[in-house]
Amino acid sequence: MPQLLLMILEFFKTGLFAVGGGLATIPFLTEMANKHPDWFTLEQLTDMIAVGESTPGPIGVNMATYAGYNAAGIPGAVCVTLALALPSFIIICIISKILTKFAKNKYVLGAFTGMRPAVPALIFVAVLPLMKLALMSHGGEGFLGSINIVALLLFHATMIGFAKLKKLHPLVFIAVGAVVGIIFKM
C-alpha cells in the first residue's frame, strides 16, 4: 500500500475514534509515532504538542498537516488533514439530523454523561509517556540519574508561577515557555 494512502487511512481512523477534541488524538498519534517513525517521532510529537498548545488549531490537525507535508508536500498535507477532519464532519452531519429528535432522551443523555470521564482518562494516559519523554533524560544511572533535573525544575517553577501569578494572562506563560524551549533546543 502506498505510504500516503496508508497515512490517510491511519489519520482517518484517528479522526473517527478520537472523541473529545484535539487532546484525545494523542494516544493515536503516539501509536503512530511508534509504528511509523518515518512519519514523525515521539520527540517530534512532543514538540508539536507544545507548539499546538500555543497556536490556534487542534493538535491532531496540526500533526496531520505536518506528517502529510513531510510525506508528500502540500498535496499530502491537504489529503491527510482532510482525512483526519472528515469523520468528524460526517458524524456531526448525521448526529445533527438525529439529535434534535433524541435530545431529551434519557439514554442519549446518559451516554454523553458516561463519555465525559473517559476523555480526561484518555488524555491522562497519553500525557504520561510524553511527560516521561520531556522530564527524563536518556543515559543516566538508575531512576534518579535518569531524571532531567533542569526540565523538572522548570516544570515545577512554571506550576508555582502559575499558582502565584494567576492574574497574568496565559499568553505570558506560553511566551515564556516558548522562549525557554527555543533556548534549550539550541
One Martini backbone bead per residue (centre of mass of N, CA, C, O) as a GRO file, in nm:
protein
  186
    1MET     BB    1   0.097   0.037   0.024
    2PRO     BB    2   0.093   0.346   0.001
    3GLN     BB    3   0.196   0.578   0.217
    4LEU     BB    4  -0.030   0.795   0.186
    5LEU     BB    5  -0.271   0.602   0.217
    6LEU     BB    6  -0.198   0.499   0.498
    7MET     BB    7  -0.205   0.778   0.631
    8ILE     BB    8  -0.498   0.842   0.569
    9LEU     BB    9  -0.617   0.600   0.723
   10GLU     BB   10  -0.497   0.662   1.003
   11PHE     BB   11  -0.626   0.951   1.030
   12PHE     BB   12  -0.916   0.862   0.993
   13LYS     BB   13  -0.922   0.680   1.242
   14THR     BB   14  -0.858   0.903   1.439
   15GLY     BB   15  -1.108   1.081   1.370
   16LEU     BB   16  -1.319   0.856   1.443
   17PHE     BB   17  -1.204   0.779   1.760
   18ALA     BB   18  -1.145   1.084   1.862
   19VAL     BB   19  -1.311   1.165   2.131
   20GLY     BB   20  -1.271   1.518   2.250
   21GLY     BB   21  -1.051   1.619   2.066
   22GLY     BB   22  -0.720   1.688   2.029
   23LEU     BB   23  -0.616   1.530   2.288
   24ALA     BB   24  -0.752   1.252   2.198
   25THR     BB   25  -0.519   1.196   1.972
   26ILE     BB   26  -0.257   1.115   2.125
   27PRO     BB   27  -0.269   0.801   2.132
   28PHE     BB   28  -0.265   0.771   1.824
   29LEU     BB   29  -0.003   0.932   1.769
   30THR     BB   30   0.179   0.755   1.942
   31GLU     BB   31   0.135   0.496   1.781
   32MET     BB   32   0.238   0.611   1.512
   33ALA     BB   33   0.526   0.680   1.609
   34ASN     BB   34   0.594   0.379   1.671
   35LYS     BB   35   0.512   0.252   1.381
   36HIS     BB   36   0.597   0.550   1.217
   37PRO     BB   37   0.892   0.717   1.232
   38ASP     BB   38   0.888   0.841   0.935
   39TRP     BB   39   0.667   1.051   1.000
   40PHE     BB   40   0.708   1.054   1.329
   41THR     BB   41   0.821   1.126   1.638
   42LEU     BB   42   0.798   1.160   1.971
   43GLU     BB   43   0.954   1.427   1.976
   44GLN     BB   44   0.783   1.566   1.758
   45LEU     BB   45   0.518   1.538   1.908
   46THR     BB   46   0.597   1.703   2.154
   47ASP     BB   47   0.655   1.961   1.996
   48MET     BB   48   0.369   1.983   1.867
   49ILE     BB   49   0.217   2.012   2.129
   50ALA     BB   50   0.353   2.271   2.217
   51VAL     BB   51   0.269   2.429   1.966
   52GLY     BB   52  -0.040   2.358   1.968
   53GLU     BB   53  -0.090   2.506   2.253
   54SER     BB   54   0.022   2.801   2.116
   55THR     BB   55  -0.178   2.751   1.879
   56PRO     BB   56  -0.394   2.741   1.650
   57GLY     BB   57  -0.546   2.453   1.675
   58PRO     BB   58  -0.545   2.133   1.664
   59ILE     BB   59  -0.325   1.883   1.712
   60GLY     BB   60  -0.415   1.680   1.496
   61VAL     BB   61  -0.408   1.876   1.258
   62ASN     BB   62  -0.116   1.965   1.282
   63MET     BB   63   0.002   1.675   1.256
   64ALA     BB   64  -0.123   1.599   0.985
   65THR     BB   65   0.006   1.825   0.824
   66TYR     BB   66   0.298   1.757   0.887
   67ALA     BB   67   0.304   1.460   0.790
   68GLY     BB   68   0.194   1.510   0.502
   69TYR     BB   69   0.420   1.702   0.415
   70ASN     BB   70   0.657   1.503   0.459
   71ALA     BB   71   0.543   1.288   0.251
   72ALA     BB   72   0.382   1.506   0.006
   73GLY     BB   73   0.346   1.779   0.076
   74ILE     BB   74   0.078   1.965   0.010
   75PRO     BB   75  -0.110   1.733  -0.077
   76GLY     BB   76  -0.061   1.568   0.182
   77ALA     BB   77  -0.160   1.775   0.386
   78VAL     BB   78  -0.448   1.791   0.278
   79CYS     BB   79  -0.531   1.489   0.284
   80VAL     BB   80  -0.468   1.426   0.586
   81THR     BB   81  -0.641   1.647   0.711
   82LEU     BB   82  -0.909   1.554   0.585
   83ALA     BB   83  -0.901   1.267   0.706
   84LEU     BB   84  -0.931   1.368   1.000
   85ALA     BB   85  -1.200   1.556   0.960
   86LEU     BB   86  -1.422   1.389   0.813
   87PRO     BB   87  -1.557   1.218   1.039
   88SER     BB   88  -1.669   1.456   1.200
   89PHE     BB   89  -1.844   1.573   0.979
   90ILE     BB   90  -2.022   1.325   0.935
   91ILE     BB   91  -2.121   1.285   1.225
   92ILE     BB   92  -2.248   1.566   1.265
   93CYS     BB   93  -2.454   1.545   1.040
   94ILE     BB   94  -2.602   1.300   1.159
   95ILE     BB   95  -2.656   1.402   1.449
   96SER     BB   96  -2.818   1.661   1.379
   97LYS     BB   97  -3.061   1.498   1.268
   98ILE     BB   98  -3.109   1.316   1.533
   99LEU     BB   99  -3.085   1.487   1.803
  100THR     BB  100  -3.352   1.647   1.798
  101LYS     BB  101  -3.520   1.385   1.870
  102PHE     BB  102  -3.303   1.292   2.131
  103ALA     BB  103  -3.223   1.520   2.344
  104LYS     BB  104  -3.422   1.402   2.595
  105ASN     BB  105  -3.304   1.134   2.613
  106LYS     BB  106  -3.185   0.934   2.865
  107TYR     BB  107  -2.976   0.763   2.698
  108VAL     BB  108  -2.825   0.989   2.559
  109LEU     BB  109  -2.747   1.143   2.814
  110GLY     BB  110  -2.599   0.901   2.943
  111ALA     BB  111  -2.382   0.865   2.727
  112PHE     BB  112  -2.254   1.149   2.756
  113THR     BB  113  -2.194   1.120   3.058
  114GLY     BB  114  -2.008   0.862   3.025
  115MET     BB  115  -1.782   1.008   2.842
  116ARG     BB  116  -1.648   1.226   3.017
  117PRO     BB  117  -1.435   1.050   3.189
  118ALA     BB  118  -1.277   0.932   2.939
  119VAL     BB  119  -1.121   1.175   2.829
  120PRO     BB  120  -0.924   1.235   3.067
  121ALA     BB  121  -0.808   0.949   3.067
  122LEU     BB  122  -0.683   0.958   2.785
  123ILE     BB  123  -0.504   1.201   2.838
  124PHE     BB  124  -0.342   1.086   3.074
  125VAL     BB  125  -0.225   0.838   2.923
  126ALA     BB  126  -0.082   1.022   2.705
  127VAL     BB  127   0.099   1.206   2.898
  128LEU     BB  128   0.298   1.016   3.039
  129PRO     BB  129   0.504   0.964   2.805
  130LEU     BB  130   0.561   1.267   2.760
  131MET     BB  131   0.676   1.325   3.039
  132LYS     BB  132   0.902   1.122   3.022
  133LEU     BB  133   1.037   1.253   2.773
  134ALA     BB  134   1.071   1.545   2.909
  135LEU     BB  135   1.184   1.451   3.222
  136MET     BB  136   1.376   1.247   3.086
  137SER     BB  137   1.681   1.103   3.055
  138HIS     BB  138   1.934   0.957   2.856
  139GLY     BB  139   2.188   0.765   3.043
  140GLY     BB  140   2.131   0.723   3.327
  141GLU     BB  141   2.163   0.615   3.655
  142GLY     BB  142   1.894   0.518   3.726
  143PHE     BB  143   1.635   0.701   3.828
  144LEU     BB  144   1.778   0.966   3.928
  145GLY     BB  145   1.978   0.982   3.675
  146SER     BB  146   1.722   1.013   3.459
  147ILE     BB  147   1.662   1.291   3.552
  148ASN     BB  148   1.560   1.604   3.433
  149ILE     BB  149   1.625   1.860   3.623
  150VAL     BB  150   1.568   2.110   3.453
  151ALA     BB  151   1.282   2.030   3.362
  152LEU     BB  152   1.165   1.988   3.645
  153LEU     BB  153   1.219   2.278   3.749
  154LEU     BB  154   1.056   2.423   3.530
  155PHE     BB  155   0.790   2.289   3.590
  156HIS     BB  156   0.772   2.377   3.885
  157ALA     BB  157   0.797   2.685   3.835
  158THR     BB  158   0.546   2.707   3.662
  159MET     BB  159   0.341   2.611   3.873
  160ILE     BB  160   0.406   2.828   4.081
  161GLY     BB  161   0.360   3.070   3.897
  162PHE     BB  162   0.066   3.008   3.836
  163ALA     BB  163  -0.034   3.015   4.132
  164LYS     BB  164   0.075   3.313   4.198
  165LEU     BB  165   0.003   3.434   3.879
  166LYS     BB  166  -0.313   3.431   3.786
  167LYS     BB  167  -0.337   3.729   3.655
  168LEU     BB  168  -0.194   3.636   3.429
  169HIS     BB  169  -0.170   3.581   3.118
  170PRO     BB  170  -0.129   3.291   2.939
  171LEU     BB  171   0.067   3.414   2.724
  172VAL     BB  172   0.306   3.446   2.911
  173PHE     BB  173   0.360   3.142   2.954
  174ILE     BB  174   0.388   3.070   2.656
  175ALA     BB  175   0.625   3.259   2.591
  176VAL     BB  176   0.824   3.153   2.801
  177GLY     BB  177   0.817   2.859   2.704
  178ALA     BB  178   0.919   2.916   2.417
  179VAL     BB  179   1.190   3.042   2.492
  180VAL     BB  180   1.301   2.806   2.658
  181GLY     BB  181   1.276   2.593   2.433
  182ILE     BB  182   1.466   2.732   2.233
  183ILE     BB  183   1.715   2.741   2.410
  184PHE     BB  184   1.730   2.419   2.457
  185LYS     BB  185   1.752   2.350   2.138
  186MET     BB  186   2.042   2.497   2.082
   0.00000   0.00000   0.00000
